[in-house]
Protein backbone atom coordinates (compact mmCIF):
# COMPACT_ATOMS: atom_id res chain seq x y z
CA UNK A 1 0.00 0.00 0.00
CA UNK A 2 1.48 3.32 -1.06
CA UNK A 3 1.84 6.11 1.41
CA UNK A 4 -0.16 9.25 0.79
CA UNK A 5 2.15 11.52 2.78
CA UNK A 6 5.94 11.40 3.06
CA UNK A 7 8.28 12.97 5.55
CA UNK A 8 10.87 15.59 4.73
CA UNK A 9 13.62 12.97 4.79
CA UNK A 10 11.86 10.91 2.19
CA UNK A 11 11.23 13.88 -0.10
CA UNK A 12 13.79 13.19 -2.79
CA UNK A 13 13.71 14.13 -6.45
CA UNK A 14 12.40 11.47 -8.78
CA UNK A 15 14.84 9.85 -11.15
CA UNK A 16 14.25 8.01 -14.35
CA UNK A 17 15.01 4.35 -13.74
CA UNK A 18 13.76 3.10 -17.06
CA UNK A 19 15.97 1.88 -19.81
CA UNK A 20 14.54 4.32 -22.40
CA UNK A 21 16.40 7.59 -22.92
CA UNK A 22 14.97 10.82 -24.44
CA UNK A 23 15.13 10.99 -28.21
CA UNK A 24 16.54 14.12 -29.87
CA UNK A 25 15.87 14.87 -33.52
CA UNK A 26 19.00 16.23 -35.13
CA UNK A 27 18.59 19.50 -37.05
CA UNK A 28 20.51 20.27 -40.16
CA UNK A 29 21.58 23.89 -39.75
CA UNK A 30 23.16 23.87 -43.16
CA UNK A 31 19.80 24.17 -44.96
CA UNK A 32 17.90 27.44 -45.25
CA UNK A 33 15.10 27.67 -42.67
CA UNK A 34 13.04 29.81 -45.07
CA UNK A 35 13.70 28.42 -48.55
CA UNK A 36 12.55 30.17 -51.71
CA UNK A 37 9.69 28.12 -53.14
CA UNK A 38 9.23 30.01 -56.39
CA UNK A 39 10.06 33.34 -58.00
CA UNK A 40 7.56 35.51 -59.89
CA UNK A 41 8.81 38.32 -62.17
CA UNK A 42 7.45 41.78 -61.32
CA UNK A 43 7.18 44.36 -64.09
CA UNK A 44 6.49 48.08 -63.54
CA UNK A 45 4.70 49.80 -66.41
CA UNK A 46 3.97 53.44 -67.15
CA UNK A 47 0.49 54.84 -67.78
CA UNK A 48 -0.52 56.41 -71.08
CA UNK A 49 -0.21 60.18 -71.35
CA UNK A 50 -3.02 62.28 -69.87
CA UNK A 51 -4.24 59.28 -67.86
CA UNK A 52 -4.83 59.12 -64.11
CA UNK A 53 -5.30 55.82 -62.34
CA UNK A 54 -7.57 56.16 -59.29
CA UNK A 55 -8.79 53.53 -56.83
CA UNK A 56 -12.38 53.78 -55.57
CA UNK A 57 -12.95 51.95 -52.30
CA UNK A 58 -16.34 51.06 -50.82
CA UNK A 59 -15.83 50.44 -47.07
CA UNK A 60 -19.53 49.80 -46.44
CA UNK A 61 -19.96 47.24 -49.20
CA UNK A 62 -18.92 43.54 -49.11
CA UNK A 63 -16.42 42.61 -51.80
CA UNK A 64 -18.72 39.83 -53.04
CA UNK A 65 -21.52 42.35 -53.75
CA UNK A 66 -19.76 44.84 -56.00
CA UNK A 67 -21.54 47.67 -57.77
CA UNK A 68 -22.23 47.45 -61.49
CA UNK A 69 -22.83 49.87 -64.35
CA UNK A 70 -23.71 53.44 -63.37
CA UNK A 71 -24.88 52.52 -59.85
CA UNK A 72 -21.36 53.25 -58.60
CA UNK A 73 -22.49 56.83 -57.99
CA UNK A 74 -26.24 56.55 -57.41
CA UNK A 75 -27.43 53.23 -55.99
CA UNK A 76 -31.19 52.53 -56.21
CA UNK A 77 -32.86 51.78 -52.88
CA UNK A 78 -35.02 48.70 -52.48
CA UNK A 79 -38.33 50.28 -51.46
CA UNK A 80 -40.07 46.94 -50.89
CA UNK A 81 -38.29 46.21 -47.58
CA UNK A 82 -37.59 48.36 -44.54
CA UNK A 83 -38.45 51.59 -46.38
CA UNK A 84 -40.22 54.53 -44.75
CA UNK A 85 -42.35 56.20 -47.43
CA UNK A 86 -43.28 59.13 -45.18
CA UNK A 87 -39.63 59.89 -44.44
CA UNK A 88 -38.83 59.66 -48.13
CA UNK A 89 -41.53 62.24 -48.90
CA UNK A 90 -40.08 64.57 -46.26
CA UNK A 91 -36.69 64.30 -47.95
CA UNK A 92 -38.03 65.11 -51.40
CA UNK A 93 -38.87 61.60 -52.58
CA UNK A 94 -35.50 59.97 -52.01
CA UNK A 95 -35.28 56.64 -53.84
CA UNK A 96 -31.54 56.29 -54.34
CA UNK A 97 -28.36 56.36 -52.29
CA UNK A 98 -25.54 58.65 -53.33
CA UNK A 99 -21.94 57.64 -52.66
CA UNK A 100 -19.34 60.38 -52.43
CA UNK A 101 -15.71 60.73 -51.49
CA UNK A 102 -12.65 62.94 -51.86
CA UNK A 103 -9.80 61.91 -54.13
CA UNK A 104 -6.49 62.10 -52.27
CA UNK A 105 -3.12 61.96 -54.01
CA UNK A 106 -0.66 59.33 -52.85
CA UNK A 107 2.74 57.85 -53.64
CA UNK A 108 4.12 54.35 -53.46
CA UNK A 109 0.82 52.54 -54.14
CA UNK A 110 0.39 50.26 -57.13
CA UNK A 111 -2.37 48.21 -58.71
CA UNK A 112 -1.30 44.73 -59.81
CA UNK A 113 -2.44 42.39 -62.55
CA UNK A 114 -1.27 38.77 -62.77
CA UNK A 115 -0.82 37.67 -66.37
CA UNK A 116 1.26 34.99 -68.05
CA UNK A 117 2.94 34.04 -64.79
CA UNK A 118 4.06 37.64 -64.18
CA UNK A 119 2.91 40.45 -61.88
CA UNK A 120 2.50 43.73 -63.73
CA UNK A 121 2.38 46.84 -61.52
CA UNK A 122 1.03 50.28 -62.40
CA UNK A 123 1.30 53.22 -60.02
CA UNK A 124 -1.86 54.74 -58.56
CA UNK A 125 -2.35 58.50 -58.65
CA UNK A 126 -5.27 58.97 -56.25
CA UNK A 127 -7.59 57.01 -53.98
CA UNK A 128 -11.06 57.76 -52.61
CA UNK A 129 -13.31 56.03 -50.11
CA UNK A 130 -16.91 56.33 -51.27
CA UNK A 131 -19.41 56.42 -48.43
CA UNK A 132 -23.14 57.17 -48.34
CA UNK A 133 -23.81 60.91 -48.59
CA UNK A 134 -26.65 62.35 -46.49
CA UNK A 135 -27.04 65.56 -48.48
CA UNK A 136 -30.82 65.11 -48.65
CA UNK A 137 -30.97 65.61 -44.87
CA UNK A 138 -28.95 68.80 -45.22
CA UNK A 139 -31.36 70.02 -47.89
CA UNK A 140 -34.32 69.36 -45.58
CA UNK A 141 -32.70 71.31 -42.76
CA UNK A 142 -31.84 74.20 -45.10
CA UNK A 143 -35.40 74.27 -46.49
CA UNK A 144 -36.93 74.29 -43.00
CA UNK A 145 -34.56 77.08 -41.96
CA UNK A 146 -35.54 79.19 -44.99
CA UNK A 147 -39.26 78.68 -44.33
CA UNK A 148 -38.81 79.63 -40.69
CA UNK A 149 -36.94 82.78 -41.71
CA UNK A 150 -39.68 83.78 -44.17
CA UNK A 151 -42.40 83.26 -41.56
CA UNK A 152 -40.56 85.43 -39.06
CA UNK A 153 -40.06 88.19 -41.62
CA UNK A 154 -43.75 88.30 -42.51
CA UNK A 155 -45.06 88.05 -38.95
CA UNK A 156 -42.73 90.57 -37.32
CA UNK A 157 -42.43 94.31 -37.88
CA UNK A 158 -39.41 95.90 -39.43
CA UNK A 159 -36.98 96.87 -36.73
CA UNK A 160 -33.67 98.66 -36.83
CA UNK A 161 -30.77 96.87 -35.21
CA UNK A 162 -27.28 98.12 -34.55
CA UNK A 163 -24.64 95.51 -35.27
CA UNK A 164 -21.09 95.93 -34.06
CA UNK A 165 -18.50 94.28 -36.28
CA UNK A 166 -14.89 93.52 -35.48
CA UNK A 167 -12.14 92.70 -37.94
CA UNK A 168 -9.49 90.20 -36.95
CA UNK A 169 -6.03 90.41 -38.40
CA UNK A 170 -4.83 87.56 -40.58
CA UNK A 171 -1.83 87.18 -38.30
CA UNK A 172 -4.02 86.17 -35.38
CA UNK A 173 -3.93 82.54 -34.35
CA UNK A 174 -7.37 81.60 -35.63
CA UNK A 175 -8.45 77.97 -35.20
CA UNK A 176 -8.17 75.99 -38.41
CA UNK A 177 -10.65 73.45 -39.68
CA UNK A 178 -9.92 69.79 -39.18
CA UNK A 179 -8.98 67.58 -42.09
CA UNK A 180 -12.47 66.10 -42.39
CA UNK A 181 -14.19 69.51 -42.36
CA UNK A 182 -11.60 70.94 -44.73
CA UNK A 183 -12.18 68.09 -47.18
CA UNK A 184 -15.94 68.60 -46.90
CA UNK A 185 -15.53 72.34 -47.56
CA UNK A 186 -13.42 71.63 -50.65
CA UNK A 187 -16.11 69.30 -51.96
CA UNK A 188 -18.83 71.91 -51.47
CA UNK A 189 -16.76 74.68 -53.11
CA UNK A 190 -15.57 72.56 -56.03
CA UNK A 191 -17.44 72.57 -59.32
CA UNK A 192 -18.02 68.99 -60.42
CA UNK A 193 -17.10 67.63 -63.84
CA UNK A 194 -19.35 65.02 -65.39
CA UNK A 195 -17.39 61.97 -66.58
CA UNK A 196 -18.73 59.02 -68.58
CA UNK A 197 -18.83 55.65 -66.83
CA UNK A 198 -17.75 52.49 -68.62
CA UNK A 199 -18.35 49.04 -67.16
CA UNK A 200 -15.35 46.81 -66.57
CA UNK A 201 -16.57 44.37 -69.23
CA UNK A 202 -17.04 47.03 -71.93
CA UNK A 203 -14.74 47.26 -74.94
CA UNK A 204 -13.37 50.64 -73.83
CA UNK A 205 -12.43 49.33 -70.37
CA UNK A 206 -10.82 46.17 -71.75
CA UNK A 207 -8.80 48.18 -74.27
CA UNK A 208 -7.58 50.61 -71.58
CA UNK A 209 -6.67 47.75 -69.24
CA UNK A 210 -4.68 46.07 -72.00
CA UNK A 211 -2.86 49.33 -72.71
CA UNK A 212 -2.05 50.00 -69.05
CA UNK A 213 -0.75 46.51 -68.28
CA UNK A 214 1.15 46.04 -71.52
CA UNK A 215 4.57 44.87 -70.35
CA UNK A 216 6.90 46.31 -72.98
CA UNK A 217 9.75 47.39 -70.72
CA UNK A 218 11.56 44.31 -69.46
CA UNK A 219 14.75 45.94 -68.21
CA UNK A 220 15.96 44.10 -65.12
CA UNK A 221 16.32 46.37 -62.09
CA UNK A 222 19.05 45.63 -59.59
CA UNK A 223 18.62 46.85 -56.03
CA UNK A 224 21.48 48.88 -54.53
CA UNK A 225 20.23 48.15 -51.00
CA UNK A 226 21.58 45.13 -49.18
CA UNK A 227 19.66 43.10 -46.61
CA UNK A 228 21.10 44.95 -43.61
CA UNK A 229 20.21 48.39 -45.00
CA UNK A 230 16.72 47.21 -45.90
CA UNK A 231 16.04 45.97 -42.36
CA UNK A 232 17.38 49.27 -41.03
CA UNK A 233 14.89 51.18 -43.17
CA UNK A 234 12.03 49.03 -41.89
CA UNK A 235 13.04 49.57 -38.27
CA UNK A 236 13.34 53.30 -38.90
CA UNK A 237 9.83 53.49 -40.34
CA UNK A 238 8.36 51.50 -37.43
CA UNK A 239 10.09 53.66 -34.81
CA UNK A 240 8.93 56.82 -36.59
CA UNK A 241 5.30 55.69 -36.39
C-alpha positions as a printed NumPy array, in Angstrom:
array([[  0.   ,   0.   ,   0.   ],
       [  1.485,   3.318,  -1.063],
       [  1.837,   6.107,   1.411],
       [ -0.163,   9.25 ,   0.792],
       [  2.146,  11.52 ,   2.776],
       [  5.938,  11.398,   3.064],
       [  8.277,  12.97 ,   5.551],
       [ 10.869,  15.594,   4.728],
       [ 13.625,  12.965,   4.79 ],
       [ 11.863,  10.906,   2.193],
       [ 11.225,  13.882,  -0.096],
       [ 13.789,  13.188,  -2.785],
       [ 13.71 ,  14.133,  -6.447],
       [ 12.397,  11.471,  -8.779],
       [ 14.844,   9.847, -11.149],
       [ 14.251,   8.006, -14.348],
       [ 15.014,   4.347, -13.743],
       [ 13.758,   3.095, -17.064],
       [ 15.974,   1.882, -19.81 ],
       [ 14.544,   4.317, -22.402],
       [ 16.397,   7.587, -22.922],
       [ 14.971,  10.82 , -24.436],
       [ 15.129,  10.988, -28.214],
       [ 16.535,  14.118, -29.866],
       [ 15.867,  14.874, -33.516],
       [ 19.004,  16.233, -35.133],
       [ 18.595,  19.495, -37.05 ],
       [ 20.506,  20.272, -40.158],
       [ 21.575,  23.892, -39.748],
       [ 23.16 ,  23.872, -43.162],
       [ 19.796,  24.169, -44.96 ],
       [ 17.899,  27.438, -45.248],
       [ 15.101,  27.665, -42.667],
       [ 13.036,  29.807, -45.068],
       [ 13.697,  28.424, -48.547],
       [ 12.548,  30.168, -51.715],
       [  9.691,  28.122, -53.136],
       [  9.232,  30.011, -56.392],
       [ 10.059,  33.338, -57.998],
       [  7.564,  35.515, -59.889],
       [  8.806,  38.315, -62.169],
       [  7.451,  41.785, -61.317],
       [  7.178,  44.362, -64.087],
       [  6.487,  48.076, -63.535],
       [  4.705,  49.798, -66.408],
       [  3.966,  53.439, -67.151],
       [  0.488,  54.838, -67.778],
       [ -0.522,  56.411, -71.085],
       [ -0.207,  60.175, -71.354],
       [ -3.02 ,  62.283, -69.867],
       [ -4.238,  59.282, -67.864],
       [ -4.826,  59.124, -64.112],
       [ -5.302,  55.818, -62.337],
       [ -7.569,  56.161, -59.286],
       [ -8.793,  53.531, -56.83 ],
       [-12.379,  53.785, -55.57 ],
       [-12.948,  51.949, -52.297],
       [-16.345,  51.064, -50.824],
       [-15.834,  50.438, -47.072],
       [-19.525,  49.796, -46.436],
       [-19.957,  47.235, -49.204],
       [-18.917,  43.542, -49.114],
       [-16.42 ,  42.605, -51.805],
       [-18.718,  39.834, -53.039],
       [-21.517,  42.353, -53.754],
       [-19.759,  44.837, -56.003],
       [-21.543,  47.667, -57.772],
       [-22.227,  47.455, -61.488],
       [-22.831,  49.869, -64.35 ],
       [-23.705,  53.442, -63.368],
       [-24.883,  52.521, -59.854],
       [-21.357,  53.248, -58.604],
       [-22.494,  56.831, -57.993],
       [-26.241,  56.551, -57.407],
       [-27.427,  53.226, -55.991],
       [-31.191,  52.53 , -56.21 ],
       [-32.862,  51.784, -52.878],
       [-35.017,  48.697, -52.479],
       [-38.332,  50.282, -51.457],
       [-40.066,  46.936, -50.888],
       [-38.294,  46.206, -47.584],
       [-37.592,  48.364, -44.545],
       [-38.451,  51.588, -46.381],
       [-40.222,  54.534, -44.755],
       [-42.351,  56.196, -47.431],
       [-43.276,  59.129, -45.177],
       [-39.633,  59.89 , -44.443],
       [-38.828,  59.663, -48.135],
       [-41.525,  62.244, -48.9  ],
       [-40.079,  64.573, -46.262],
       [-36.687,  64.3  , -47.953],
       [-38.034,  65.108, -51.397],
       [-38.875,  61.605, -52.582],
       [-35.503,  59.972, -52.014],
       [-35.283,  56.644, -53.843],
       [-31.537,  56.293, -54.343],
       [-28.362,  56.357, -52.29 ],
       [-25.537,  58.651, -53.332],
       [-21.94 ,  57.64 , -52.659],
       [-19.344,  60.384, -52.43 ],
       [-15.707,  60.728, -51.488],
       [-12.652,  62.938, -51.864],
       [ -9.795,  61.906, -54.134],
       [ -6.491,  62.099, -52.269],
       [ -3.124,  61.964, -54.013],
       [ -0.659,  59.325, -52.847],
       [  2.737,  57.854, -53.641],
       [  4.119,  54.348, -53.461],
       [  0.82 ,  52.543, -54.138],
       [  0.386,  50.255, -57.128],
       [ -2.369,  48.208, -58.705],
       [ -1.303,  44.728, -59.815],
       [ -2.438,  42.394, -62.546],
       [ -1.266,  38.769, -62.773],
       [ -0.821,  37.671, -66.366],
       [  1.26 ,  34.988, -68.054],
       [  2.944,  34.043, -64.788],
       [  4.062,  37.639, -64.178],
       [  2.912,  40.447, -61.878],
       [  2.497,  43.731, -63.732],
       [  2.378,  46.845, -61.523],
       [  1.033,  50.281, -62.403],
       [  1.298,  53.224, -60.022],
       [ -1.856,  54.74 , -58.558],
       [ -2.351,  58.499, -58.65 ],
       [ -5.267,  58.971, -56.25 ],
       [ -7.587,  57.009, -53.985],
       [-11.06 ,  57.765, -52.611],
       [-13.307,  56.029, -50.108],
       [-16.908,  56.334, -51.273],
       [-19.411,  56.418, -48.431],
       [-23.138,  57.173, -48.337],
       [-23.81 ,  60.909, -48.588],
       [-26.645,  62.353, -46.491],
       [-27.037,  65.56 , -48.476],
       [-30.816,  65.109, -48.649],
       [-30.972,  65.608, -44.871],
       [-28.948,  68.802, -45.216],
       [-31.361,  70.018, -47.89 ],
       [-34.321,  69.355, -45.585],
       [-32.695,  71.314, -42.76 ],
       [-31.84 ,  74.197, -45.1  ],
       [-35.396,  74.274, -46.491],
       [-36.931,  74.288, -42.995],
       [-34.56 ,  77.076, -41.958],
       [-35.536,  79.192, -44.987],
       [-39.256,  78.684, -44.327],
       [-38.808,  79.631, -40.689],
       [-36.937,  82.778, -41.715],
       [-39.677,  83.781, -44.166],
       [-42.395,  83.257, -41.56 ],
       [-40.557,  85.427, -39.058],
       [-40.058,  88.193, -41.623],
       [-43.75 ,  88.297, -42.509],
       [-45.058,  88.054, -38.955],
       [-42.734,  90.567, -37.317],
       [-42.43 ,  94.314, -37.884],
       [-39.414,  95.896, -39.434],
       [-36.976,  96.87 , -36.728],
       [-33.671,  98.662, -36.833],
       [-30.766,  96.871, -35.212],
       [-27.278,  98.124, -34.549],
       [-24.636,  95.513, -35.267],
       [-21.093,  95.927, -34.061],
       [-18.502,  94.278, -36.283],
       [-14.893,  93.524, -35.481],
       [-12.145,  92.699, -37.939],
       [ -9.491,  90.196, -36.954],
       [ -6.034,  90.411, -38.402],
       [ -4.834,  87.561, -40.581],
       [ -1.831,  87.185, -38.303],
       [ -4.017,  86.166, -35.379],
       [ -3.933,  82.541, -34.35 ],
       [ -7.366,  81.603, -35.627],
       [ -8.45 ,  77.973, -35.205],
       [ -8.168,  75.987, -38.413],
       [-10.655,  73.455, -39.676],
       [ -9.925,  69.79 , -39.177],
       [ -8.975,  67.575, -42.085],
       [-12.47 ,  66.1  , -42.387],
       [-14.186,  69.512, -42.361],
       [-11.597,  70.941, -44.73 ],
       [-12.176,  68.086, -47.175],
       [-15.944,  68.603, -46.899],
       [-15.528,  72.336, -47.565],
       [-13.416,  71.625, -50.647],
       [-16.113,  69.298, -51.961],
       [-18.826,  71.914, -51.467],
       [-16.761,  74.676, -53.105],
       [-15.575,  72.562, -56.034],
       [-17.438,  72.568, -59.323],
       [-18.019,  68.991, -60.423],
       [-17.105,  67.634, -63.84 ],
       [-19.345,  65.023, -65.392],
       [-17.39 ,  61.967, -66.579],
       [-18.73 ,  59.018, -68.58 ],
       [-18.832,  55.654, -66.832],
       [-17.748,  52.485, -68.623],
       [-18.353,  49.037, -67.161],
       [-15.347,  46.807, -66.57 ],
       [-16.573,  44.374, -69.234],
       [-17.037,  47.026, -71.932],
       [-14.735,  47.26 , -74.943],
       [-13.367,  50.642, -73.835],
       [-12.426,  49.334, -70.373],
       [-10.823,  46.174, -71.745],
       [ -8.798,  48.177, -74.273],
       [ -7.583,  50.607, -71.583],
       [ -6.674,  47.749, -69.245],
       [ -4.681,  46.071, -71.996],
       [ -2.861,  49.329, -72.713],
       [ -2.051,  50.001, -69.051],
       [ -0.753,  46.511, -68.281],
       [  1.148,  46.041, -71.522],
       [  4.571,  44.871, -70.348],
       [  6.899,  46.311, -72.981],
       [  9.745,  47.391, -70.718],
       [ 11.563,  44.305, -69.464],
       [ 14.746,  45.941, -68.213],
       [ 15.959,  44.103, -65.121],
       [ 16.318,  46.368, -62.086],
       [ 19.054,  45.633, -59.594],
       [ 18.624,  46.853, -56.027],
       [ 21.481,  48.876, -54.53 ],
       [ 20.228,  48.146, -51.002],
       [ 21.578,  45.13 , -49.179],
       [ 19.662,  43.101, -46.609],
       [ 21.101,  44.955, -43.613],
       [ 20.214,  48.393, -44.999],
       [ 16.719,  47.212, -45.897],
       [ 16.041,  45.967, -42.363],
       [ 17.381,  49.266, -41.028],
       [ 14.89 ,  51.181, -43.169],
       [ 12.029,  49.03 , -41.889],
       [ 13.042,  49.566, -38.266],
       [ 13.341,  53.299, -38.898],
       [  9.827,  53.491, -40.339],
       [  8.362,  51.5  , -37.43 ],
       [ 10.092,  53.657, -34.813],
       [  8.927,  56.818, -36.585],
       [  5.296,  55.686, -36.392]])
